[in-house]
Amino acid sequence: MNRSRDRVRVIAAWFGLVFALAMPKPGLTQDKATPTQTCGVDNTRMGPYRALAQLSFQAFGRGDTAMAAELARVLEQTWDRGELHGGGKSLSTINSDLAGQIDKAMDVFIKPLTHYAKAAPDVAAAKAAYDAYLEKLKQGDE
């Protein structure tokens, strides 16, 4: 009889431990500065735009200017449809000033990439525009 009771206690203690470890701890919430990601894309409002910009800049860095231009164009269309003309929940409705700032930073970043056939983009200028655009996107996540 005692053995049976001991087994039940061990099993109950084991389940209690598993349950306790699985429960979220108060005060251990995730830092806002490090958003969660799914497949490498931040789960934030600006995450998809940031991911497209990163992919475009990576293609540019590899010398694949056609792919960089294509991704930059997708970024522009996605942004315009989602945040400039996206309706009541779009950033332009919520904060039109910030939406305009991000849009301008994006245009500075993508213009040399999309016009690569006319003139090769300057690497330093493209990097500076890319960094400035990512900084503006951070403001959109706040």
DSSP file (Angstrom, degrees, kcal/mol; ACC not computed):
  #  RESIDUE AA STRUCTURE BP1 BP2  ACC     N-H-->O    O-->H-N    N-H-->O    O-->H-N    TCO  KAPPA ALPHA  PHI   PSI    X-CA   Y-CA   Z-CA
    1    1 A M     >        0   0    0      0, 0.0     4,-2.0     0, 0.0     5,-0.1   0.000 360.0 360.0 360.0 -42.5    0.0    0.0    0.0
    2    2 A N  H  >  +     0   0    0      1,-0.2     4,-2.7     2,-0.2     5,-0.2   0.882 360.0  54.7 -64.7 -37.9    2.8    2.4    0.8
    3    3 A R  H  > S+     0   0    0      2,-0.2     4,-2.4     1,-0.2    -1,-0.2   0.924 108.1  48.5 -61.0 -43.8    4.6    1.7   -2.5
    4    4 A S  H  > S+     0   0    0      1,-0.2     4,-2.0     2,-0.2    -1,-0.2   0.912 112.5  48.1 -62.3 -43.6    1.5    2.6   -4.4
    5    5 A R  H  X S+     0   0    0     -4,-2.0     4,-2.2     2,-0.2    -2,-0.2   0.893 110.4  52.0 -64.8 -40.5    1.1    5.8   -2.4
    6    6 A D  H  X S+     0   0    0     -4,-2.7     4,-2.6     2,-0.2    -2,-0.2   0.896 108.3  51.4 -63.2 -41.5    4.7    6.7   -2.9
    7    7 A R  H  X S+     0   0    0     -4,-2.4     4,-2.8     2,-0.2     5,-0.2   0.922 109.5  49.7 -62.1 -43.4    4.4    6.2   -6.7
    8    8 A V  H  X S+     0   0    0     -4,-2.0     4,-2.8     1,-0.2    -2,-0.2   0.915 111.5  49.2 -61.8 -42.5    1.3    8.5   -6.8
    9    9 A R  H  X S+     0   0    0     -4,-2.2     4,-2.7     2,-0.2    -2,-0.2   0.913 111.7  48.6 -63.6 -43.0    3.3   11.1   -4.8
   10   10 A V  H  X S+     0   0    0     -4,-2.6     4,-2.5     2,-0.2    -2,-0.2   0.932 114.0  46.2 -63.1 -45.5    6.3   10.9   -7.2
   11   11 A I  H  X S+     0   0    0     -4,-2.8     4,-2.6     2,-0.2     5,-0.2   0.921 113.6  48.7 -64.3 -43.4    4.0   11.1  -10.2
   12   12 A A  H  X S+     0   0    0     -4,-2.8     4,-2.3    -5,-0.2    -2,-0.2   0.898 112.2  48.9 -63.3 -40.5    2.1   14.1   -8.7
   13   13 A A  H  X S+     0   0    0     -4,-2.7     4,-2.3     2,-0.2    -1,-0.2   0.898 110.7  50.9 -65.9 -39.6    5.4   15.8   -7.8
   14   14 A W  H  X S+     0   0    0     -4,-2.5     4,-2.5     2,-0.2    -2,-0.2   0.939 112.0  46.1 -63.8 -47.1    6.7   15.3  -11.3
   15   15 A F  H  X S+     0   0    0     -4,-2.6     4,-2.6     1,-0.2    -1,-0.2   0.883 111.7  53.0 -63.2 -37.6    3.5   16.7  -12.9
   16   16 A G  H  X S+     0   0    0     -4,-2.3     4,-2.6    -5,-0.2    -1,-0.2   0.904 109.7  47.9 -62.6 -41.7    3.7   19.6  -10.5
   17   17 A L  H  X S+     0   0    0     -4,-2.3     4,-2.4     2,-0.2    -2,-0.2   0.935 112.7  47.7 -64.8 -46.7    7.2   20.4  -11.5
   18   18 A V  H  X S+     0   0    0     -4,-2.5     4,-1.6     1,-0.2    -2,-0.2   0.925 114.0  47.8 -60.2 -44.3    6.5   20.2  -15.2
   19   19 A F  H  X S+     0   0    0     -4,-2.6     4,-1.2     1,-0.2    -1,-0.2   0.914 111.2  50.3 -63.3 -43.6    3.4   22.4  -14.7
   20   20 A A  H  < S+     0   0    0     -4,-2.6     3,-0.2     1,-0.2    -1,-0.2   0.881 111.0  48.8 -63.9 -38.8    5.4   24.9  -12.6
   21   21 A L  H  < S+     0   0    0     -4,-2.4    -1,-0.2     1,-0.2    -2,-0.2   0.808 110.0  52.6 -70.9 -28.6    8.2   25.2  -15.2
   22   22 A A  H  < S+     0   0    0     -4,-1.6    -1,-0.2    -5,-0.2    -2,-0.2   0.725  89.6  93.6 -80.2 -21.1    5.7   25.7  -18.0
   23   23 A M  S  < S-     0   0    0     -4,-1.2     2,-0.1    -3,-0.2    -4,-0.0  -0.486  84.5-110.1 -75.2 139.1    3.9   28.6  -16.3
   24   24 A P        -     0   0    0      0, 0.0    -1,-0.1     0, 0.0     5,-0.1  -0.411  31.5-128.2 -66.7 144.8    5.0   32.1  -17.2
   25   25 A K    >   -     0   0    0      3,-0.2     3,-1.7    -2,-0.1     2,-0.1  -0.800  18.9-117.3 -97.2 131.8    6.8   33.9  -14.4
   26   26 A P  T 3  S+     0   0    0      0, 0.0    -1,-0.0     0, 0.0     0, 0.0  -0.424 101.3  23.6 -64.5 140.2    5.7   37.4  -13.4
   27   27 A G  T 3  S+     0   0    0     -2,-0.1    -2,-0.0     1,-0.0     0, 0.0   0.343 100.7  91.7  87.2  -8.1    8.4   39.9  -13.9
   28   28 A L    <   +     0   0    0     -3,-1.7    -3,-0.2     2,-0.0     3,-0.1  -0.160  55.2 147.9-109.3  38.2   10.1   37.8  -16.6
   29   29 A T        -     0   0    0      1,-0.1     2,-0.1    -5,-0.1     3,-0.1  -0.316  57.2 -89.7 -71.2 157.4    8.2   39.4  -19.5
   30   30 A Q        -     0   0    0      1,-0.1     2,-0.2     2,-0.1    -1,-0.1  -0.423  43.1-109.6 -71.2 140.1   10.0   39.7  -22.8
   31   31 A D    >   -     0   0    0      1,-0.1     3,-1.4    -2,-0.1    -1,-0.1  -0.484  17.0-137.4 -68.3 133.3   11.9   42.9  -23.4
   32   32 A K  T 3  S+     0   0    0      1,-0.3    -1,-0.1    -2,-0.2    -2,-0.1   0.751 100.4  67.3 -64.5 -23.2   10.3   45.1  -26.0
   33   33 A A  T 3  S+     0   0    0      1,-0.2    -1,-0.3     2,-0.0    -2,-0.0   0.690 101.1  49.6 -72.6 -17.0   13.7   45.8  -27.6
   34   34 A T  S <  S-     0   0    0     -3,-1.4    -1,-0.2     8,-0.0    -3,-0.1  -0.762  81.7-165.6-123.3  85.8   13.9   42.2  -28.7
   35   35 A P        -     0   0    0      0, 0.0     9,-0.1     0, 0.0    -3,-0.1  -0.271  27.0-102.8 -68.5 155.5   10.7   41.2  -30.5
   36   36 A T        -     0   0    0      7,-0.2     7,-2.8     6,-0.1     2,-0.3  -0.354  38.6-148.6 -71.1 160.0    9.9   37.7  -31.2
   37   37 A Q  E     -A   42   0A   0      5,-0.3     2,-0.4     6,-0.1     5,-0.2  -0.928  14.6-155.8-130.7 154.4   10.4   36.4  -34.7
   38   38 A T  E >  S-A   41   0A   0      3,-2.1     3,-1.7    -2,-0.3    -2,-0.0  -0.984  87.1 -16.5-127.8 120.1    8.8   33.9  -37.0
   39   39 A C  T 3  S-     0   0    0     -2,-0.4     3,-0.1     1,-0.3    -1,-0.1   0.832 129.8 -52.8  55.1  35.1   11.0   32.5  -39.7
   40   40 A G  T 3  S+     0   0    0      1,-0.2     2,-0.5     0, 0.0    -1,-0.3   0.474 113.3 115.8  84.9   2.1   13.4   35.5  -39.2
   41   41 A V  E <  S-A   38   0A   0     -3,-1.7    -3,-2.1     9,-0.0    -1,-0.2  -0.919  70.2-117.0-109.4 126.0   10.8   38.2  -39.5
   42   42 A D  E     -A   37   0A   0     -2,-0.5     2,-1.5     5,-0.3    -5,-0.3  -0.315  18.2-130.9 -57.7 136.9   10.0   40.4  -36.5
   43   43 A N  S    S+     0   0    0     -7,-2.8     2,-0.3     4,-0.1    -7,-0.2  -0.412  73.2 106.1 -86.4  58.4    6.5   39.9  -35.3
   44   44 A T  S >  S-     0   0    0     -2,-1.5     3,-0.6    -9,-0.1    97,-0.1  -0.791  88.3 -98.6-128.3 171.7    6.0   43.7  -35.2
   45   45 A R  T 3  S+     0   0    0     -2,-0.3     4,-0.3     1,-0.2    96,-0.1   0.891 125.7  37.0 -58.6 -41.1    4.1   46.2  -37.3
   46   46 A M  T 3> S+     0   0    0      1,-0.2     4,-2.5    91,-0.2    -1,-0.2   0.453  90.0  99.6 -93.3  -1.7    7.3   47.1  -39.2
   47   47 A G  H <> S+     0   0    0     -3,-0.6     4,-2.6     1,-0.2    -5,-0.3   0.893  80.9  48.5 -54.3 -48.6    8.7   43.6  -39.2
   48   48 A P  H  > S+     0   0    0      0, 0.0     4,-2.2     0, 0.0    -1,-0.2   0.883 113.1  48.1 -63.0 -36.3    7.7   42.7  -42.8
   49   49 A Y  H  > S+     0   0    0     -4,-0.3     4,-2.3    -3,-0.2    -2,-0.2   0.903 112.2  49.3 -69.1 -40.7    9.0   46.0  -44.2
   50   50 A R  H  X S+     0   0    0     -4,-2.5     4,-2.7     2,-0.2    -1,-0.2   0.916 110.7  50.8 -62.8 -43.4   12.3   45.6  -42.3
   51   51 A A  H  X S+     0   0    0     -4,-2.6     4,-2.5    -5,-0.2    -2,-0.2   0.910 110.6  48.2 -63.5 -42.8   12.6   42.0  -43.6
   52   52 A L  H  X S+     0   0    0     -4,-2.2     4,-2.4     2,-0.2    -1,-0.2   0.903 112.1  49.6 -64.4 -40.1   12.1   43.1  -47.2
   53   53 A A  H  X S+     0   0    0     -4,-2.3     4,-2.7     2,-0.2    -2,-0.2   0.919 111.3  49.6 -64.0 -42.4   14.6   45.9  -46.8
   54   54 A Q  H  X S+     0   0    0     -4,-2.7     4,-2.5     2,-0.2    -2,-0.2   0.919 111.8  47.6 -63.2 -43.9   17.1   43.4  -45.4
   55   55 A L  H  X S+     0   0    0     -4,-2.5     4,-2.2     2,-0.2    -1,-0.2   0.909 113.1  48.9 -63.8 -41.4   16.6   41.0  -48.2
   56   56 A S  H  X S+     0   0    0     -4,-2.4     4,-2.2     2,-0.2    -2,-0.2   0.925 113.0  46.3 -63.5 -45.2   16.9   43.7  -50.8
   57   57 A F  H  X S+     0   0    0     -4,-2.7     4,-2.5     2,-0.2    -2,-0.2   0.869 110.6  53.5 -68.3 -35.6   20.1   45.1  -49.2
   58   58 A Q  H  X S+     0   0    0     -4,-2.5     4,-1.6     2,-0.2    -1,-0.2   0.914 109.1  48.9 -63.5 -42.1   21.6   41.6  -48.9
   59   59 A A  H  <>S+     0   0    0     -4,-2.2     5,-2.4     1,-0.2     4,-0.5   0.914 111.2  50.3 -63.0 -41.8   21.0   41.0  -52.6
   60   60 A F  H ><5S+     0   0    0     -4,-2.2     3,-1.3     1,-0.2    -2,-0.2   0.916 108.1  53.1 -60.7 -43.3   22.6   44.4  -53.4
   61   61 A G  H 3<5S+     0   0    0     -4,-2.5    -1,-0.2     1,-0.3    -2,-0.2   0.803 107.1  51.7 -63.2 -30.1   25.6   43.4  -51.3
   62   62 A R  T 3<5S-     0   0    0     -4,-1.6    -1,-0.3    -3,-0.2    -2,-0.2   0.527 120.8-109.7 -82.1  -6.2   26.0   40.1  -53.2
   63   63 A G  T < 5S+     0   0    0     -3,-1.3     2,-1.6    -4,-0.5     3,-0.2   0.543  78.6 133.2  88.6   6.9   26.0   42.1  -56.5
   64   64 A D     >< +     0   0    0     -5,-2.4     4,-2.3    -6,-0.2     5,-0.2  -0.596  22.3 165.5 -89.9  75.3   22.5   40.9  -57.5
   65   65 A T  H  >  +     0   0    0     -2,-1.6     4,-2.4     1,-0.2    -1,-0.2   0.815  69.7  56.7 -66.3 -31.8   21.2   44.3  -58.5
   66   66 A A  H  > S+     0   0    0     -3,-0.2     4,-2.2     2,-0.2    -1,-0.2   0.930 110.9  43.3 -65.0 -44.2   18.2   42.9  -60.4
   67   67 A M  H  > S+     0   0    0      2,-0.2     4,-2.7     1,-0.2     5,-0.2   0.897 112.5  53.4 -67.7 -39.3   17.0   41.0  -57.3
   68   68 A A  H  X S+     0   0    0     -4,-2.3     4,-2.2     1,-0.2    -2,-0.2   0.917 110.8  47.0 -59.5 -43.4   17.7   44.0  -55.1
   69   69 A A  H  X S+     0   0    0     -4,-2.4     4,-2.3    44,-0.2    -2,-0.2   0.908 111.6  50.6 -65.3 -42.4   15.6   46.1  -57.3
   70   70 A E  H  X S+     0   0    0     -4,-2.2     4,-2.1     1,-0.2    -2,-0.2   0.935 113.1  44.7 -62.4 -46.9   12.8   43.6  -57.4
   71   71 A L  H  X S+     0   0    0     -4,-2.7     4,-2.5     1,-0.2    -1,-0.2   0.873 111.2  54.1 -66.0 -36.7   12.7   43.3  -53.7
   72   72 A A  H  X S+     0   0    0     -4,-2.2     4,-2.3    -5,-0.2    -1,-0.2   0.893 109.0  49.1 -63.5 -39.1   12.9   47.1  -53.3
   73   73 A R  H  X S+     0   0    0     -4,-2.3     4,-2.5     2,-0.2    -2,-0.2   0.897 110.1  50.2 -67.4 -40.3    9.9   47.4  -55.6
   74   74 A V  H  X S+     0   0    0     -4,-2.1     4,-2.7     2,-0.2     5,-0.2   0.910 109.9  52.3 -62.4 -41.7    7.9   44.8  -53.6
   75   75 A L  H  X S+     0   0    0     -4,-2.5     4,-2.6     2,-0.2     5,-0.2   0.940 110.1  47.9 -57.7 -48.7    8.8   46.7  -50.4
   76   76 A E  H  X S+     0   0    0     -4,-2.3     4,-2.7     1,-0.2    -2,-0.2   0.927 114.4  44.8 -61.3 -46.9    7.5   50.0  -51.9
   77   77 A Q  H  X S+     0   0    0     -4,-2.5     4,-2.4     2,-0.2     5,-0.2   0.903 113.7  49.9 -65.7 -41.0    4.2   48.5  -53.1
   78   78 A T  H  X S+     0   0    0     -4,-2.7     4,-2.1    -5,-0.2     5,-0.3   0.923 113.5  46.3 -63.4 -44.4    3.7   46.6  -49.8
   79   79 A W  H  X>S+     0   0    0     -4,-2.6     4,-3.2    -5,-0.2     5,-1.3   0.947 112.7  49.3 -62.2 -50.3    4.3   49.7  -47.8
   80   80 A D  I  <>S+     0   0    0     -4,-2.7     5,-2.1     1,-0.2     4,-0.4   0.907 116.8  40.9 -59.1 -43.9    2.1   51.9  -49.9
   81   81 A R  I  <5S+     0   0    0     -4,-2.4    -1,-0.2    -5,-0.2    -2,-0.2   0.829 123.6  38.1 -74.9 -31.5   -0.8   49.5  -49.8
   82   82 A G  I  <5S+     0   0    0     -4,-2.1    -2,-0.2    -5,-0.2    -3,-0.2   0.876 131.9  15.1 -88.6 -39.7   -0.5   48.6  -46.2
   83   83 A E  I  <5S+     0   0    0     -4,-3.2     9,-2.2    -5,-0.3    10,-0.3   0.736 128.6  39.8-113.6 -28.4    0.5   51.8  -44.4
   84   84 A L  I   <S+     0   0    0     -5,-1.3    -3,-0.2    -4,-0.4    -4,-0.2   0.854 136.4  14.0 -89.4 -37.4   -0.2   54.7  -46.7
   85   85 A H  S   <S+     0   0    0     -5,-2.1    -1,-0.1    -6,-0.3    -2,-0.1  -0.026  94.1 112.4-125.6  29.4   -3.5   53.6  -48.2
   86   86 A G  S    S-     0   0    0      1,-0.3     3,-0.4    -7,-0.1     2,-0.2   0.423  72.6-120.5 -91.0   1.0   -4.4   50.8  -45.9
   87   87 A G    >   -     0   0    0      1,-0.2     3,-1.5    -3,-0.1     6,-0.3  -0.605  62.6 -16.5  99.6-159.8   -7.4   52.2  -44.2
   88   88 A G  T 3  S+     0   0    0      1,-0.3    -1,-0.2    -2,-0.2    -2,-0.0   0.708 134.4  45.0 -63.0 -26.4   -8.3   52.9  -40.5
   89   89 A K  T 3  S+     0   0    0     -3,-0.4    -1,-0.3     4,-0.1    -2,-0.1   0.393  87.2 115.0 -99.1   2.7   -5.5   50.9  -39.0
   90   90 A S  S X> S-     0   0    0     -3,-1.5     4,-2.0     1,-0.1     3,-0.8  -0.336  77.3-117.4 -72.3 156.2   -2.7   52.0  -41.3
   91   91 A L  H 3> S+     0   0    0      1,-0.3     4,-3.8     2,-0.2     8,-0.3   0.843 113.5  61.9 -62.7 -33.6    0.1   54.1  -39.9
   92   92 A S  H 34 S+     0   0    0     -9,-2.2     4,-0.3     1,-0.2    -1,-0.3   0.815 108.5  43.1 -64.7 -27.9   -0.8   57.0  -42.1
   93   93 A T  H <4 S+     0   0    0     -3,-0.8     3,-0.3    -6,-0.3    -1,-0.2   0.870 121.0  39.8 -80.1 -40.0   -4.2   57.2  -40.3
   94   94 A I  H  < S+     0   0    0     -4,-2.0    -2,-0.2     1,-0.2     2,-0.2   0.908 141.0   1.5 -76.8 -43.9   -2.7   56.6  -36.8
   95   95 A N     X  +     0   0    0     -4,-3.8     4,-2.4    -5,-0.2    -1,-0.2  -0.661  64.8 176.6-148.8  83.2    0.5   58.8  -37.2
   96   96 A S  H  > S+     0   0    0     -4,-0.3     4,-2.2    -3,-0.3     5,-0.2   0.827  80.8  56.4 -64.0 -32.8    0.6   60.5  -40.6
   97   97 A D  H  > S+     0   0    0      2,-0.2     4,-2.1     1,-0.2    -1,-0.2   0.948 111.0  42.6 -64.0 -48.3    3.8   62.4  -39.7
   98   98 A L  H  > S+     0   0    0      2,-0.2     4,-2.7     1,-0.2     5,-0.2   0.899 111.9  54.6 -65.0 -41.0    5.7   59.3  -38.9
   99   99 A A  H  X S+     0   0    0     -4,-2.4     4,-2.4    -8,-0.3    -1,-0.2   0.907 109.4  48.6 -58.9 -41.4    4.3   57.5  -41.9
  100  100 A G  H  X S+     0   0    0     -4,-2.2     4,-2.3     2,-0.2    -1,-0.2   0.893 110.7  50.2 -65.4 -40.2    5.6   60.3  -44.1
  101  101 A Q  H  X S+     0   0    0     -4,-2.1     4,-2.3     2,-0.2    -2,-0.2   0.916 112.9  45.8 -64.3 -43.3    9.0   60.2  -42.5
  102  102 A I  H  X S+     0   0    0     -4,-2.7     4,-2.5     2,-0.2    -2,-0.2   0.908 111.5  52.8 -65.9 -41.4    9.3   56.4  -43.0
  103  103 A D  H  X S+     0   0    0     -4,-2.4     4,-2.4    -5,-0.2    -2,-0.2   0.909 110.4  47.1 -60.7 -43.5    8.0   56.7  -46.6
  104  104 A K  H  X S+     0   0    0     -4,-2.3     4,-2.2     2,-0.2    -1,-0.2   0.914 112.2  49.5 -65.6 -42.5   10.7   59.4  -47.4
  105  105 A A  H  X S+     0   0    0     -4,-2.3     4,-1.8     1,-0.2    28,-0.2   0.890 111.4  50.2 -63.5 -38.5   13.4   57.3  -45.8
  106  106 A M  H  X S+     0   0    0     -4,-2.5     4,-3.1     2,-0.2     5,-0.3   0.924 108.5  51.9 -64.5 -44.2   12.3   54.2  -47.8
  107  107 A D  H  X S+     0   0    0     -4,-2.4     4,-2.2     1,-0.2    -2,-0.2   0.898 108.8  50.4 -60.0 -41.2   12.3   56.2  -51.1
  108  108 A V  H  < S+     0   0    0     -4,-2.2    -1,-0.2     1,-0.2    -2,-0.2   0.887 114.8  45.5 -63.7 -37.7   15.9   57.4  -50.4
  109  109 A F  H  X S+     0   0    0     -4,-1.8     4,-0.6    20,-0.3    -2,-0.2   0.936 119.5  36.8 -70.4 -47.7   16.8   53.8  -49.8
  110  110 A I  H  X S+     0   0    0     -4,-3.1     4,-2.8     1,-0.2     5,-0.3   0.762  97.8  77.2 -84.1 -24.0   15.1   52.1  -52.7
  111  111 A K  H  X S+     0   0    0     -4,-2.2     4,-1.5    -5,-0.3    -1,-0.2   0.923  98.2  43.4 -57.0 -49.8   15.5   54.7  -55.5
  112  112 A P  H  4 S+     0   0    0      0, 0.0    -1,-0.2     0, 0.0     7,-0.2   0.862 115.7  50.9 -63.7 -31.5   19.2   53.9  -56.2
  113  113 A L  H >< S+     0   0    0     -4,-0.6     3,-1.0     1,-0.2   -44,-0.2   0.903 112.2  44.4 -71.7 -40.5   18.4   50.2  -56.1
  114  114 A T  H 3< S+     0   0    0     -4,-2.8     3,-0.3     1,-0.2    -1,-0.2   0.699 114.9  49.5 -78.1 -18.4   15.4   50.4  -58.5
  115  115 A H  T >X S+     0   0    0     -4,-1.5     4,-1.6    -5,-0.3     3,-1.1  -0.002  72.0 123.9-105.5  28.0   17.3   52.6  -60.9
  116  116 A Y  T <4  +     0   0    0     -3,-1.0    -1,-0.2     1,-0.3    -2,-0.1   0.777  65.8  62.4 -60.9 -28.3   20.4   50.4  -61.0
  117  117 A A  T 34 S+     0   0    0     -3,-0.3    -1,-0.3     1,-0.2     3,-0.1   0.817 106.3  45.0 -69.7 -28.9   20.3   50.1  -64.8
  118  118 A K  T <4 S-     0   0    0     -3,-1.1     2,-0.3     1,-0.3    -2,-0.2   0.879 133.4  -3.8 -80.3 -39.9   20.8   53.8  -65.2
  119  119 A A  S  < S-     0   0    0     -4,-1.6    -1,-0.3    -7,-0.2    -4,-0.1  -0.975  76.2-108.0-155.3 138.0   23.6   54.2  -62.7
  120  120 A A        -     0   0    0     -2,-0.3    -7,-0.1    -3,-0.1    -4,-0.1  -0.505  45.3-112.2 -67.2 129.0   25.3   51.8  -60.3
  121  121 A P        -     0   0    0      0, 0.0     2,-0.4     0, 0.0    -1,-0.1  -0.349  27.3-113.0 -63.5 141.6   24.3   52.6  -56.8
  122  122 A D     >  -     0   0    0      1,-0.1     4,-2.6    -3,-0.0     5,-0.2  -0.638  21.7-143.1 -73.9 126.7   27.0   54.0  -54.5
  123  123 A V  H  > S+     0   0    0     -2,-0.4     4,-2.4     1,-0.2     5,-0.2   0.915  97.4  46.8 -61.3 -46.9   27.7   51.4  -51.8
  124  124 A A  H  > S+     0   0    0      1,-0.2     4,-2.3     2,-0.2    -1,-0.2   0.905 114.5  47.0 -64.9 -41.4   28.3   53.9  -49.0
  125  125 A A  H  > S+     0   0    0      2,-0.2     4,-2.4     1,-0.2    -1,-0.2   0.897 112.1  50.5 -67.3 -39.8   25.2   56.0  -49.9
  126  126 A A  H  X S+     0   0    0     -4,-2.6     4,-2.4     2,-0.2    -2,-0.2   0.903 111.4  48.6 -64.2 -40.8   23.1   52.8  -50.2
  127  127 A K  H  X S+     0   0    0     -4,-2.4     4,-2.6    -5,-0.2    -2,-0.2   0.914 112.1  48.6 -65.3 -43.3   24.3   51.6  -46.7
  128  128 A A  H  X S+     0   0    0     -4,-2.3     4,-2.3     2,-0.2    -2,-0.2   0.910 113.3  46.8 -63.6 -42.3   23.6   55.0  -45.1
  129  129 A A  H  X S+     0   0    0     -4,-2.4     4,-2.3     2,-0.2   -20,-0.3   0.892 112.1  51.2 -66.9 -39.4   20.1   55.1  -46.7
  130  130 A Y  H  X S+     0   0    0     -4,-2.4     4,-2.4     2,-0.2    -2,-0.2   0.938 111.5  46.8 -61.2 -48.9   19.4   51.5  -45.5
  131  131 A D  H  X S+     0   0    0     -4,-2.6     4,-2.0     1,-0.2    -2,-0.2   0.900 112.2  50.3 -61.9 -41.9   20.5   52.3  -42.0
  132  132 A A  H  X S+     0   0    0     -4,-2.3     4,-2.0     1,-0.2    -1,-0.2   0.895 110.2  50.6 -64.1 -39.8   18.4   55.5  -41.9
  133  133 A Y  H  X S+     0   0    0     -4,-2.3     4,-2.3   -28,-0.2    -2,-0.2   0.925 109.1  50.2 -64.2 -44.9   15.4   53.6  -43.1
  134  134 A L  H  X S+     0   0    0     -4,-2.4     4,-1.6     1,-0.2    -1,-0.2   0.876 108.5  53.6 -62.1 -36.7   15.8   50.9  -40.5
  135  135 A E  H  X S+     0   0    0     -4,-2.0     4,-1.1     1,-0.2    -1,-0.2   0.910 108.8  48.7 -63.4 -42.1   16.0   53.5  -37.8
  136  136 A K  H  X S+     0   0    0     -4,-2.0     4,-1.1     1,-0.2     3,-0.5   0.893 107.0  56.0 -64.8 -39.2   12.8   55.1  -38.9
  137  137 A L  H  X S+     0   0    0     -4,-2.3     4,-0.9     1,-0.2     3,-0.3   0.862  99.0  61.1 -61.9 -34.4   11.1   51.7  -38.9
  138  138 A K  H >X S+     0   0    0     -4,-1.6     3,-0.7     1,-0.2     4,-0.6   0.884 100.4  54.8 -57.8 -37.9   12.1   51.3  -35.3
  139  139 A Q  H >< S+     0   0    0     -4,-1.1     3,-0.7    -3,-0.5    -1,-0.2   0.845 103.0  56.2 -65.1 -32.6   10.0   54.3  -34.5
  140  140 A G  H 3< S+     0   0    0     -4,-1.1    -1,-0.2    -3,-0.3    -2,-0.2   0.716 103.6  54.6 -71.5 -20.2    7.0   52.7  -36.2
  141  141 A D  H <<        0   0    0     -4,-0.9    -1,-0.2    -3,-0.7    -2,-0.2   0.612 360.0 360.0 -85.6 -14.0    7.3   49.7  -33.8
  142  142 A E    <<        0   0    0     -3,-0.7    -1,-0.2    -4,-0.6    -2,-0.1   0.479 360.0 360.0 -78.8 360.0    7.2   51.8  -30.7
